[in-house]
Amino acid sequence: MPRRTPDEEYEERHIEKKEDKSHVASTFIKYLAYIIIFFGFLWFLVQYVFPMF
């Protein structure tokens, strides 16, 4: 709601940060799965592909 002063007009805003805990947990699990797949692929390269060269 805007409040007027003699010099300027400004608006007050109250911003609440809402975090859904289940959304945070599912995002964490998703990125953890990406990391596990990435390191699994690296392990596969090191164990099976690189020794062929």
Buried (B, 14 or more C-beta within 10 A) or exposed (E): EEEEEEEEEEEEEEEEEEEEEEEEEEEEEEEEEEEEEEEEEEEEEEEEEEEEE
